[in-house]
Amino acid sequence: MRRPAGFTLLEILVALAVLGFLLLGLTQGARFGLAAWDSQARLLDRTGDLQVADRTLRRILSRLVPLDDDRRPGLRGAAHRLEAVTELPAMAAAPTRQAVVTLGLDEAGRLMLRWTPYLHARWLGPPPTPQASELLRGVEGLDIAYWPGAPGGGWVASWASPDLPALLRIRILFSREDGRRWPDIIVAPKRERPDD
């Protein structure tokens, strides 16, 4: 006697179990892939802001202008704040390409860059309102150091000289809970002159 053609109940149950394991593996793999993609996108967004801030600071600090005015040095700096005269890029909408820039943290932990046009003469009217730009959020600390360039010298925490320092170092600090880390930004203002 011949058996009727088809599958037994046991064969169908085994096939369904194998199919279930395959589908479970595929969904877990897809879930892992999407989570990794999302994590990478968030990381790139955070480091993208750091890269923009790094490029902006390097461009501004490499274009510092030494002043011949004894009453006002071209760079006044403290350990957590910096004010200097620099050349703005050619595309900047300003009455002059030179500007007084101030770099520092505000109370909300934002790294702020403020600038006003620099004129060699005195303002006859009220000085223009400083323009402000937020470079980074969530900054816990900003350390600025200055290398005078003299043999045997070292990094100093403040600067108020008509001459520019040989090197500037900016260290941006984030909280331990924040995953962002960035190496020190070191610029030689007397030597570096990037193109516009």
C-alpha positions as CSV (number, residue, x, y, z in Angstrom):
1,M,0.0,0.0,0.0
2,R,1.3,3.4,-0.9
3,R,1.3,6.3,1.4
4,P,-0.5,9.4,0.1
5,A,1.8,12.1,-1.2
6,G,2.5,15.1,1.1
7,F,4.2,16.0,4.3
8,T,3.6,14.7,7.7
9,L,2.6,16.9,10.6
10,L,6.1,16.5,12.1
11,E,7.8,17.6,8.9
12,I,5.7,20.7,8.7
13,L,6.3,21.6,12.4
14,V,10.1,21.3,11.9
15,A,10.0,23.4,8.7
16,L,7.9,26.1,10.5
17,A,10.4,26.1,13.5
18,V,13.4,26.5,11.1
19,L,11.5,29.3,9.2
20,G,10.8,31.0,12.6
21,F,14.5,30.9,13.6
22,L,15.5,32.4,10.2
23,L,12.9,35.2,10.5
24,L,14.0,35.9,14.1
25,G,17.7,36.2,13.0
26,L,16.8,38.5,10.1
27,T,14.8,40.9,12.3
28,Q,17.5,40.9,15.0
29,G,20.1,41.6,12.3
30,A,18.0,44.4,10.8
31,R,17.3,45.9,14.3
32,F,21.1,45.8,15.1
33,G,21.9,47.4,11.7
34,L,19.4,50.2,12.2
35,A,20.6,50.9,15.7
36,A,24.2,51.0,14.6
37,W,23.3,53.4,11.7
38,D,21.4,55.7,14.1
39,S,24.3,55.7,16.6
40,Q,26.8,56.5,13.8
41,A,24.6,59.3,12.5
42,R,24.4,60.9,16.1
43,L,28.2,60.6,16.5
44,L,28.8,62.2,13.1
45,D,26.4,65.1,14.0
46,R,28.3,65.8,17.3
47,T,31.8,65.6,15.7
48,G,30.6,67.6,12.8
49,D,30.0,70.5,15.1
50,L,33.4,70.1,16.6
51,Q,35.0,70.0,13.1
52,V,33.3,73.2,12.1
53,A,34.3,75.0,15.3
54,D,37.9,73.7,14.8
55,R,38.1,75.0,11.3
56,T,36.6,78.4,12.3
57,L,39.0,78.9,15.2
58,R,42.0,77.9,13.1
59,R,41.1,80.3,10.4
60,I,40.4,83.2,12.7
61,L,43.5,82.7,14.9
62,S,45.9,82.2,12.0
63,R,44.9,85.6,10.6
64,L,45.6,87.6,13.8
65,V,46.9,91.1,13.0
66,P,49.7,92.7,15.1
67,L,48.9,96.3,15.9
68,D,51.3,99.2,16.1
69,D,49.1,101.0,18.6
70,D,50.7,101.0,22.0
71,R,47.4,101.8,23.7
72,R,45.8,98.6,22.4
73,P,47.6,95.3,21.9
74,G,46.6,93.2,18.9
75,L,45.9,90.3,21.3
76,R,44.7,90.4,24.9
77,G,44.2,87.0,26.4
78,A,43.5,85.3,29.6
79,A,43.3,81.6,30.5
80,H,39.6,81.4,29.6
81,R,39.0,84.4,27.3
82,L,40.7,85.9,24.2
83,E,40.3,89.2,22.4
84,A,42.2,89.9,19.3
85,V,42.2,91.8,16.0
86,T,41.9,89.5,13.0
87,E,41.2,89.5,9.3
88,L,37.8,88.2,8.3
89,P,37.4,86.1,5.2
90,A,36.7,88.1,2.0
91,M,33.1,87.0,1.9
92,A,32.3,88.5,5.3
93,A,29.7,91.2,5.2
94,A,31.5,93.9,7.2
95,P,32.6,97.5,6.5
96,T,36.2,96.4,6.9
97,R,37.9,93.0,6.7
98,Q,39.6,93.5,10.1
99,A,37.5,92.8,13.2
100,V,37.9,92.6,16.9
101,V,36.9,89.1,17.9
102,T,36.3,87.8,21.4
103,L,36.2,84.1,22.2
104,G,34.8,82.8,25.5
105,L,32.2,80.8,27.2
106,D,28.8,82.2,28.3
107,E,26.9,81.2,31.4
108,A,25.0,78.5,29.5
109,G,28.1,76.6,28.5
110,R,28.2,77.8,24.9
111,L,31.4,78.6,23.2
112,M,30.7,82.1,21.7
113,L,32.6,84.1,19.1
114,R,31.7,87.8,19.1
115,W,33.1,90.4,16.7
116,T,32.9,94.1,15.8
117,P,34.5,95.9,12.9
118,Y,38.0,97.2,13.7
119,L,38.8,100.7,12.6
120,H,42.1,102.5,13.1
121,A,40.3,105.7,14.0
122,R,37.9,106.5,16.9
123,W,34.2,105.9,16.5
124,L,32.4,109.2,16.2
125,G,29.1,107.7,17.1
126,P,28.2,104.8,19.2
127,P,30.3,101.7,18.4
128,P,28.5,99.0,16.4
129,T,26.7,96.2,18.2
130,P,28.9,93.1,18.5
131,Q,27.8,90.2,16.3
132,A,27.7,86.9,18.0
133,S,27.9,83.3,16.8
134,E,27.6,80.1,18.8
135,L,30.3,77.7,17.9
136,L,29.5,74.8,20.3
137,R,27.0,73.9,23.1
138,G,27.6,71.9,26.2
139,V,31.2,73.1,26.8
140,E,32.3,72.7,30.4
141,G,35.6,74.6,30.1
142,L,37.8,76.6,27.8
143,D,41.6,76.7,28.4
144,I,43.7,79.1,26.4
145,A,47.5,79.2,26.6
146,Y,50.1,81.3,24.8
147,W,53.7,80.4,23.8
148,P,55.9,83.4,23.7
149,G,58.5,81.8,21.5
150,A,61.5,82.7,23.6
151,P,64.0,79.9,24.1
152,G,63.4,78.1,27.3
153,G,59.9,79.5,27.6
154,G,56.7,77.6,28.1
155,W,53.0,78.1,27.9
156,V,51.7,81.1,29.8
157,A,48.1,81.7,30.9
158,S,47.7,85.4,29.8
159,W,48.9,87.7,27.0
160,A,48.9,91.5,26.6
161,S,51.7,92.4,24.3
162,P,51.8,94.3,21.0
163,D,53.6,91.3,19.5
164,L,51.7,88.1,18.8
165,P,52.6,84.9,20.6
166,A,54.5,82.3,18.5
167,L,51.7,79.7,19.3
168,L,48.2,79.7,20.7
169,R,46.6,76.6,22.3
170,I,42.9,76.2,22.8
171,R,41.6,73.3,24.8
172,I,37.8,72.7,24.7
173,L,36.6,70.6,27.7
174,F,33.4,68.7,27.9
175,S,31.8,66.9,30.9
176,R,32.7,63.2,31.5
177,E,29.1,62.2,30.7
178,D,29.4,63.9,27.3
179,G,31.1,61.6,24.8
180,R,32.8,64.4,22.9
181,R,36.5,64.7,23.0
182,W,38.7,66.9,20.8
183,P,42.4,67.4,20.6
184,D,44.0,70.7,21.4
185,I,43.8,73.4,18.7
186,I,47.3,74.8,18.2
187,V,47.9,77.7,15.8
188,A,51.0,79.7,14.8
189,P,49.4,83.1,14.0
190,K,52.6,84.6,12.7
191,R,53.3,81.9,10.2
192,E,50.0,80.5,9.0
193,R,48.1,82.4,6.3
194,P,45.4,80.2,4.7
195,D,43.9,81.3,1.4
196,D,40.3,82.6,1.4
